Amino acid sequence: MTRARWRKSSFSDVPEGSCVEVSLDLDLAGIRDSKNVTGPTVTVTTETWSTFITHLARD
């Protein structure tokens, strides 16, 4: 996911804002710390990412 287009929440633009960045591909979703963009990345399938977001929206 080195050439991926990363997106972060607008909530991350505030001073001391901490957030994650997400990069979506056809088959994979990458997640990383917005304050440590060269650090580790968690990669899951887009299906797993979609399920995760669906559950967040419900709760």
PDB file of N, CA, C and O in Angstrom:
ATOM      1  N   MET A   1       0.821  -1.186   0.000  1.00  0.00           N
ATOM      2  CA  MET A   1       0.000   0.000   0.000  1.00  0.00           C
ATOM      3  C   MET A   1       0.873   1.260   0.000  1.00  0.00           C
ATOM      4  O   MET A   1       0.425   2.326   0.424  1.00  0.00           O
ATOM      5  N   THR A   2       2.075   1.141  -0.459  1.00  0.00           N
ATOM      6  CA  THR A   2       2.980   2.285  -0.447  1.00  0.00           C
ATOM      7  C   THR A   2       2.548   3.381  -1.406  1.00  0.00           C
ATOM      8  O   THR A   2       2.848   4.550  -1.162  1.00  0.00           O
ATOM      9  N   ARG A   3       1.859   3.048  -2.481  1.00  0.00           N
ATOM     10  CA  ARG A   3       1.403   4.048  -3.444  1.00  0.00           C
ATOM     11  C   ARG A   3      -0.060   4.417  -3.235  1.00  0.00           C
ATOM     12  O   ARG A   3      -0.672   5.076  -4.075  1.00  0.00           O
ATOM     13  N   ALA A   4      -0.597   3.994  -2.133  1.00  0.00           N
ATOM     14  CA  ALA A   4      -2.008   4.203  -1.852  1.00  0.00           C
ATOM     15  C   ALA A   4      -2.317   5.673  -1.591  1.00  0.00           C
ATOM     16  O   ALA A   4      -1.451   6.448  -1.185  1.00  0.00           O
ATOM     17  N   ARG A   5      -3.555   6.028  -1.831  1.00  0.00           N
ATOM     18  CA  ARG A   5      -4.045   7.373  -1.503  1.00  0.00           C
ATOM     19  C   ARG A   5      -4.693   7.292  -0.123  1.00  0.00           C
ATOM     20  O   ARG A   5      -5.732   6.656   0.053  1.00  0.00           O
ATOM     21  N   TRP A   6      -4.074   7.935   0.834  1.00  0.00           N
ATOM     22  CA  TRP A   6      -4.537   7.895   2.209  1.00  0.00           C
ATOM     23  C   TRP A   6      -5.490   9.051   2.488  1.00  0.00           C
ATOM     24  O   TRP A   6      -5.274  10.171   2.025  1.00  0.00           O
ATOM     25  N   ARG A   7      -6.545   8.771   3.249  1.00  0.00           N
ATOM     26  CA  ARG A   7      -7.509   9.796   3.648  1.00  0.00           C
ATOM     27  C   ARG A   7      -7.647   9.778   5.160  1.00  0.00           C
ATOM     28  O   ARG A   7      -7.574   8.728   5.798  1.00  0.00           O
ATOM     29  N   LYS A   8      -7.847  10.958   5.714  1.00  0.00           N
ATOM     30  CA  LYS A   8      -8.067  11.018   7.157  1.00  0.00           C
ATOM     31  C   LYS A   8      -9.280  11.878   7.458  1.00  0.00           C
ATOM     32  O   LYS A   8      -9.719  12.675   6.629  1.00  0.00           O
ATOM     33  N   SER A   9      -9.801  11.705   8.630  1.00  0.00           N
ATOM     34  CA  SER A   9     -10.971  12.436   9.077  1.00  0.00           C
ATOM     35  C   SER A   9     -10.659  13.919   9.217  1.00  0.00           C
ATOM     36  O   SER A   9      -9.535  14.294   9.549  1.00  0.00           O
ATOM     37  N   SER A  10     -11.646  14.754   8.967  1.00  0.00           N
ATOM     38  CA  SER A  10     -11.476  16.196   9.161  1.00  0.00           C
ATOM     39  C   SER A  10     -11.276  16.522  10.638  1.00  0.00           C
ATOM     40  O   SER A  10     -10.756  17.590  10.960  1.00  0.00           O
ATOM     41  N   PHE A  11     -11.673  15.630  11.541  1.00  0.00           N
ATOM     42  CA  PHE A  11     -11.456  15.822  12.970  1.00  0.00           C
ATOM     43  C   PHE A  11      -9.970  15.805  13.309  1.00  0.00           C
ATOM     44  O   PHE A  11      -9.576  16.275  14.376  1.00  0.00           O
ATOM     45  N   SER A  12      -9.156  15.278  12.430  1.00  0.00           N
ATOM     46  CA  SER A  12      -7.722  15.181  12.669  1.00  0.00           C
ATOM     47  C   SER A  12      -7.006  16.505  12.409  1.00  0.00           C
ATOM     48  O   SER A  12      -5.825  16.633  12.730  1.00  0.00           O
ATOM     49  N   ASP A  13      -7.690  17.481  11.841  1.00  0.00           N
ATOM     50  CA  ASP A  13      -7.071  18.762  11.497  1.00  0.00           C
ATOM     51  C   ASP A  13      -7.014  19.753  12.650  1.00  0.00           C
ATOM     52  O   ASP A  13      -6.427  20.826  12.513  1.00  0.00           O
ATOM     53  N   VAL A  14      -7.606  19.413  13.762  1.00  0.00           N
ATOM     54  CA  VAL A  14      -7.558  20.305  14.922  1.00  0.00           C
ATOM     55  C   VAL A  14      -6.214  20.139  15.631  1.00  0.00           C
ATOM     56  O   VAL A  14      -5.579  19.090  15.515  1.00  0.00           O
ATOM     57  N   PRO A  15      -5.769  21.180  16.375  1.00  0.00           N
ATOM     58  CA  PRO A  15      -4.508  21.034  17.113  1.00  0.00           C
ATOM     59  C   PRO A  15      -4.544  19.804  18.022  1.00  0.00           C
ATOM     60  O   PRO A  15      -5.538  19.537  18.698  1.00  0.00           O
ATOM     61  N   GLU A  16      -3.463  19.085  18.018  1.00  0.00           N
ATOM     62  CA  GLU A  16      -3.344  17.843  18.791  1.00  0.00           C
ATOM     63  C   GLU A  16      -4.368  16.791  18.372  1.00  0.00           C
ATOM     64  O   GLU A  16      -4.662  15.867  19.132  1.00  0.00           O
ATOM     65  N   GLY A  17      -4.906  16.933  17.169  1.00  0.00           N
ATOM     66  CA  GLY A  17      -5.870  15.948  16.692  1.00  0.00           C
ATOM     67  C   GLY A  17      -5.192  14.637  16.346  1.00  0.00           C
ATOM     68  O   GLY A  17      -4.225  14.608  15.585  1.00  0.00           O
ATOM     69  N   SER A  18      -5.691  13.581  16.895  1.00  0.00           N
ATOM     70  CA  SER A  18      -5.170  12.250  16.597  1.00  0.00           C
ATOM     71  C   SER A  18      -6.242  11.480  15.856  1.00  0.00           C
ATOM     72  O   SER A  18      -7.415  11.505  16.227  1.00  0.00           O
ATOM     73  N   CYS A  19      -5.838  10.814  14.834  1.00  0.00           N
ATOM     74  CA  CYS A  19      -6.806  10.093  14.033  1.00  0.00           C
ATOM     75  C   CYS A  19      -6.093   8.988  13.274  1.00  0.00           C
ATOM     76  O   CYS A  19      -4.868   8.881  13.307  1.00  0.00           O
ATOM     77  N   VAL A  20      -6.855   8.197  12.614  1.00  0.00           N
ATOM     78  CA  VAL A  20      -6.288   7.200  11.723  1.00  0.00           C
ATOM     79  C   VAL A  20      -6.507   7.644  10.287  1.00  0.00           C
ATOM     80  O   VAL A  20      -7.401   8.440   9.997  1.00  0.00           O
ATOM     81  N   GLU A  21      -5.690   7.126   9.405  1.00  0.00           N
ATOM     82  CA  GLU A  21      -5.858   7.339   7.978  1.00  0.00           C
ATOM     83  C   GLU A  21      -6.225   6.003   7.363  1.00  0.00           C
ATOM     84  O   GLU A  21      -5.791   4.949   7.829  1.00  0.00           O
ATOM     85  N   VAL A  22      -7.024   6.056   6.317  1.00  0.00           N
ATOM     86  CA  VAL A  22      -7.484   4.844   5.661  1.00  0.00           C
ATOM     87  C   VAL A  22      -7.216   4.959   4.169  1.00  0.00           C
ATOM     88  O   VAL A  22      -7.399   6.015   3.562  1.00  0.00           O
ATOM     89  N   SER A  23      -6.782   3.856   3.601  1.00  0.00           N
ATOM     90  CA  SER A  23      -6.582   3.767   2.162  1.00  0.00           C
ATOM     91  C   SER A  23      -7.367   2.566   1.658  1.00  0.00           C
ATOM     92  O   SER A  23      -7.157   1.441   2.113  1.00  0.00           O
ATOM     93  N   LEU A  24      -8.273   2.810   0.714  1.00  0.00           N
ATOM     94  CA  LEU A  24      -9.098   1.738   0.187  1.00  0.00           C
ATOM     95  C   LEU A  24      -8.650   1.358  -1.214  1.00  0.00           C
ATOM     96  O   LEU A  24      -8.445   2.219  -2.071  1.00  0.00           O
ATOM     97  N   ASP A  25      -8.503   0.075  -1.433  1.00  0.00           N
ATOM     98  CA  ASP A  25      -8.147  -0.491  -2.724  1.00  0.00           C
ATOM     99  C   ASP A  25      -9.303  -1.410  -3.125  1.00  0.00           C
ATOM    100  O   ASP A  25     -10.306  -1.488  -2.415  1.00  0.00           O
ATOM    101  N   LEU A  26      -9.173  -2.090  -4.233  1.00  0.00           N
ATOM    102  CA  LEU A  26     -10.231  -3.007  -4.646  1.00  0.00           C
ATOM    103  C   LEU A  26     -10.436  -4.141  -3.645  1.00  0.00           C
ATOM    104  O   LEU A  26     -11.571  -4.504  -3.338  1.00  0.00           O
ATOM    105  N   ASP A  27      -9.345  -4.694  -3.140  1.00  0.00           N
ATOM    106  CA  ASP A  27      -9.433  -5.854  -2.262  1.00  0.00           C
ATOM    107  C   ASP A  27      -8.987  -5.603  -0.831  1.00  0.00           C
ATOM    108  O   ASP A  27      -9.300  -6.391   0.061  1.00  0.00           O
ATOM    109  N   LEU A  28      -8.251  -4.505  -0.598  1.00  0.00           N
ATOM    110  CA  LEU A  28      -7.658  -4.278   0.710  1.00  0.00           C
ATOM    111  C   LEU A  28      -7.940  -2.882   1.236  1.00  0.00           C
ATOM    112  O   LEU A  28      -8.134  -1.934   0.475  1.00  0.00           O
ATOM    113  N   ALA A  29      -7.959  -2.780   2.559  1.00  0.00           N
ATOM    114  CA  ALA A  29      -8.051  -1.494   3.243  1.00  0.00           C
ATOM    115  C   ALA A  29      -6.860  -1.391   4.173  1.00  0.00           C
ATOM    116  O   ALA A  29      -6.603  -2.297   4.967  1.00  0.00           O
ATOM    117  N   GLY A  30      -6.137  -0.293   4.077  1.00  0.00           N
ATOM    118  CA  GLY A  30      -5.006  -0.050   4.957  1.00  0.00           C
ATOM    119  C   GLY A  30      -5.391   0.974   5.998  1.00  0.00           C
ATOM    120  O   GLY A  30      -6.101   1.935   5.701  1.00  0.00           O
ATOM    121  N   ILE A  31      -4.923   0.772   7.220  1.00  0.00           N
ATOM    122  CA  ILE A  31      -5.213   1.680   8.324  1.00  0.00           C
ATOM    123  C   ILE A  31      -3.884   2.019   8.994  1.00  0.00           C
ATOM    124  O   ILE A  31      -3.075   1.133   9.272  1.00  0.00           O
ATOM    125  N   ARG A  32      -3.664   3.323   9.252  1.00  0.00           N
ATOM    126  CA  ARG A  32      -2.426   3.727   9.918  1.00  0.00           C
ATOM    127  C   ARG A  32      -2.688   4.947  10.804  1.00  0.00           C
ATOM    128  O   ARG A  32      -3.723   5.603  10.687  1.00  0.00           O
ATOM    129  N   ASP A  33      -1.751   5.234  11.672  1.00  0.00           N
ATOM    130  CA  ASP A  33      -1.806   6.377  12.582  1.00  0.00           C
ATOM    131  C   ASP A  33      -1.474   7.644  11.795  1.00  0.00           C
ATOM    132  O   ASP A  33      -0.441   7.701  11.128  1.00  0.00           O
ATOM    133  N   SER A  34      -2.327   8.650  11.864  1.00  0.00           N
ATOM    134  CA  SER A  34      -2.095   9.885  11.103  1.00  0.00           C
ATOM    135  C   SER A  34      -0.880  10.662  11.599  1.00  0.00           C
ATOM    136  O   SER A  34      -0.339  11.493  10.868  1.00  0.00           O
ATOM    137  N   LYS A  35      -0.444  10.404  12.833  1.00  0.00           N
ATOM    138  CA  LYS A  35       0.738  11.100  13.357  1.00  0.00           C
ATOM    139  C   LYS A  35       2.025  10.317  13.116  1.00  0.00           C
ATOM    140  O   LYS A  35       3.113  10.804  13.425  1.00  0.00           O
ATOM    141  N   ASN A  36       1.913   9.115  12.570  1.00  0.00           N
ATOM    142  CA  ASN A  36       3.078   8.284  12.312  1.00  0.00           C
ATOM    143  C   ASN A  36       2.895   7.581  10.971  1.00  0.00           C
ATOM    144  O   ASN A  36       2.758   6.360  10.908  1.00  0.00           O
ATOM    145  N   VAL A  37       2.894   8.368   9.909  1.00  0.00           N
ATOM    146  CA  VAL A  37       2.572   7.827   8.586  1.00  0.00           C
ATOM    147  C   VAL A  37       3.625   6.860   8.050  1.00  0.00           C
ATOM    148  O   VAL A  37       3.342   6.114   7.113  1.00  0.00           O
ATOM    149  N   THR A  38       4.815   6.853   8.612  1.00  0.00           N
ATOM    150  CA  THR A  38       5.831   5.896   8.180  1.00  0.00           C
ATOM    151  C   THR A  38       5.873   4.672   9.093  1.00  0.00           C
ATOM    152  O   THR A  38       6.688   3.771   8.901  1.00  0.00           O
ATOM    153  N   GLY A  39       5.001   4.651  10.070  1.00  0.00           N
ATOM    154  CA  GLY A  39       4.948   3.537  11.004  1.00  0.00           C
ATOM    155  C   GLY A  39       4.191   2.354  10.437  1.00  0.00           C
ATOM    156  O   GLY A  39       3.937   2.288   9.235  1.00  0.00           O
ATOM    157  N   PRO A  40       3.832   1.424  11.299  1.00  0.00           N
ATOM    158  CA  PRO A  40       3.155   0.206  10.850  1.00  0.00           C
ATOM    159  C   PRO A  40       1.766   0.487  10.293  1.00  0.00           C
ATOM    160  O   PRO A  40       1.114   1.470  10.645  1.00  0.00           O
ATOM    161  N   THR A  41       1.342  -0.398   9.423  1.00  0.00           N
ATOM    162  CA  THR A  41       0.030  -0.325   8.792  1.00  0.00           C
ATOM    163  C   THR A  41      -0.710  -1.625   9.027  1.00  0.00           C
ATOM    164  O   THR A  41      -0.140  -2.708   8.894  1.00  0.00           O
ATOM    165  N   VAL A  42      -1.968  -1.518   9.374  1.00  0.00           N
ATOM    166  CA  VAL A  42      -2.822  -2.693   9.489  1.00  0.00           C
ATOM    167  C   VAL A  42      -3.559  -2.828   8.168  1.00  0.00           C
ATOM    168  O   VAL A  42      -4.141  -1.861   7.676  1.00  0.00           O
ATOM    169  N   THR A  43      -3.537  -4.009   7.599  1.00  0.00           N
ATOM    170  CA  THR A  43      -4.216  -4.248   6.326  1.00  0.00           C
ATOM    171  C   THR A  43      -5.266  -5.334   6.518  1.00  0.00           C
ATOM    172  O   THR A  43      -4.986  -6.408   7.052  1.00  0.00           O
ATOM    173  N   VAL A  44      -6.479  -5.030   6.071  1.00  0.00           N
ATOM    174  CA  VAL A  44      -7.583  -5.988   6.138  1.00  0.00           C
ATOM    175  C   VAL A  44      -8.279  -6.010   4.786  1.00  0.00           C
ATOM    176  O   VAL A  44      -8.042  -5.138   3.950  1.00  0.00           O
ATOM    177  N   THR A  45      -9.123  -6.986   4.568  1.00  0.00           N
ATOM    178  CA  THR A  45      -9.893  -7.017   3.328  1.00  0.00           C
ATOM    179  C   THR A  45     -10.922  -5.895   3.352  1.00  0.00           C
ATOM    180  O   THR A  45     -11.317  -5.432   4.422  1.00  0.00           O
ATOM    181  N   THR A  46     -11.350  -5.461   2.185  1.00  0.00           N
ATOM    182  CA  THR A  46     -12.376  -4.417   2.127  1.00  0.00           C
ATOM    183  C   THR A  46     -13.688  -4.907   2.730  1.00  0.00           C
ATOM    184  O   THR A  46     -14.465  -4.112   3.260  1.00  0.00           O
ATOM    185  N   GLU A  47     -13.934  -6.203   2.650  1.00  0.00           N
ATOM    186  CA  GLU A  47     -15.134  -6.766   3.270  1.00  0.00           C
ATOM    187  C   GLU A  47     -15.066  -6.626   4.793  1.00  0.00           C
ATOM    188  O   GLU A  47     -16.058  -6.269   5.428  1.00  0.00           O
ATOM    189  N   THR A  48     -13.918  -6.901   5.368  1.00  0.00           N
ATOM    190  CA  THR A  48     -13.732  -6.746   6.809  1.00  0.00           C
ATOM    191  C   THR A  48     -13.880  -5.282   7.213  1.00  0.00           C
ATOM    192  O   THR A  48     -14.524  -4.979   8.217  1.00  0.00           O
ATOM    193  N   TRP A  49     -13.290  -4.374   6.440  1.00  0.00           N
ATOM    194  CA  TRP A  49     -13.395  -2.939   6.723  1.00  0.00           C
ATOM    195  C   TRP A  49     -14.857  -2.490   6.674  1.00  0.00           C
ATOM    196  O   TRP A  49     -15.310  -1.751   7.548  1.00  0.00           O
ATOM    197  N   SER A  50     -15.578  -2.927   5.671  1.00  0.00           N
ATOM    198  CA  SER A  50     -16.979  -2.557   5.525  1.00  0.00           C
ATOM    199  C   SER A  50     -17.809  -3.057   6.714  1.00  0.00           C
ATOM    200  O   SER A  50     -18.664  -2.331   7.222  1.00  0.00           O
ATOM    201  N   THR A  51     -17.562  -4.275   7.149  1.00  0.00           N
ATOM    202  CA  THR A  51     -18.250  -4.827   8.309  1.00  0.00           C
ATOM    203  C   THR A  51     -17.938  -4.016   9.557  1.00  0.00           C
ATOM    204  O   THR A  51     -18.836  -3.724  10.347  1.00  0.00           O
ATOM    205  N   PHE A  52     -16.689  -3.652   9.741  1.00  0.00           N
ATOM    206  CA  PHE A  52     -16.266  -2.850  10.886  1.00  0.00           C
ATOM    207  C   PHE A  52     -16.994  -1.498  10.902  1.00  0.00           C
ATOM    208  O   PHE A  52     -17.533  -1.098  11.934  1.00  0.00           O
ATOM    209  N   ILE A  53     -17.011  -0.800   9.770  1.00  0.00           N
ATOM    210  CA  ILE A  53     -17.677   0.503   9.676  1.00  0.00           C
ATOM    211  C   ILE A  53     -19.174   0.371   9.907  1.00  0.00           C
ATOM    212  O   ILE A  53     -19.776   1.225  10.558  1.00  0.00           O
ATOM    213  N   THR A  54     -19.774  -0.670   9.391  1.00  0.00           N
ATOM    214  CA  THR A  54     -21.211  -0.911   9.598  1.00  0.00           C
ATOM    215  C   THR A  54     -21.525  -1.068  11.075  1.00  0.00           C
ATOM    216  O   THR A  54     -22.513  -0.521  11.564  1.00  0.00           O
ATOM    217  N   HIS A  55     -20.690  -1.814  11.790  1.00  0.00           N
ATOM    218  CA  HIS A  55     -20.919  -2.011  13.228  1.00  0.00           C
ATOM    219  C   HIS A  55     -20.691  -0.714  14.008  1.00  0.00           C
ATOM    220  O   HIS A  55     -21.401  -0.448  14.978  1.00  0.00           O
ATOM    221  N   LEU A  56     -19.723   0.084  13.602  1.00  0.00           N
ATOM    222  CA  LEU A  56     -19.509   1.381  14.264  1.00  0.00           C
ATOM    223  C   LEU A  56     -20.723   2.294  14.097  1.00  0.00           C
ATOM    224  O   LEU A  56     -21.132   2.978  15.035  1.00  0.00           O
ATOM    225  N   ALA A  57     -21.286   2.295  12.908  1.00  0.00           N
ATOM    226  CA  ALA A  57     -22.436   3.167  12.628  1.00  0.00           C
ATOM    227  C   ALA A  57     -23.663   2.753  13.433  1.00  0.00           C
ATOM    228  O   ALA A  57     -24.486   3.599  13.784  1.00  0.00           O
ATOM    229  N   ARG A  58     -23.792   1.484  13.722  1.00  0.00           N
ATOM    230  CA  ARG A  58     -24.938   0.997  14.487  1.00  0.00           C
ATOM    231  C   ARG A  58     -24.849   1.376  15.950  1.00  0.00           C
ATOM    232  O   ARG A  58     -25.859   1.671  16.589  1.00  0.00           O
ATOM    233  N   ASP A  59     -23.635   1.366  16.478  1.00  0.00           N
ATOM    234  CA  ASP A  59     -23.458   1.608  17.918  1.00  0.00           C
ATOM    235  C   ASP A  59     -23.260   3.053  18.116  1.00  0.00           C
ATOM    236  O   ASP A  59     -23.089   3.502  19.250  1.00  0.00           O
TER     237      ASP A  59
END
